[in-house]
Amino acid sequence: MPGKSRKTLNLAVVGASGRMGQELQRLAAESGGAKIFTRLDANSSWPTERKTIDVVVDFSSPQGLAAAVTWCV
């Protein structure tokens, strides 16, 4: 919509080092509408601040998804 500014989405990418995680990071950088706030993999620590992340995208494993859901709620 003309005249409206778009908010940049802050993303958390779970499985960031995998093929899909890397592709998402590339697309986010190209789009300008999303910023990778945190990259998470199997041994990563989840950030303590939830308010700064708008979207969690998971391309990991069942265990990674369970951790993401637990963190989100």
C-alpha positions, 0 to 999 in steps of 0.5 A: 500500500502506498504511503504505508511503511512496512515493519521489518520482521525479526526472525529466529531460524531454527536449523540455520546451518541446514540447506533450508535455513541457509536459503531462508537467510539468503532470501531474508537478506535480499528482501529487506523486509526481514532480519535474522535476529538469531540463528539456532542449531542443535547446540545453540542457546535460545535467547532470553528476550522473546519480545524482539522476535516476531517469527520463529521458522523451524527447519530442524528436527523433531527435537528442535521443533519441540524446543522451539514450541516450548520457547514460544509458549 
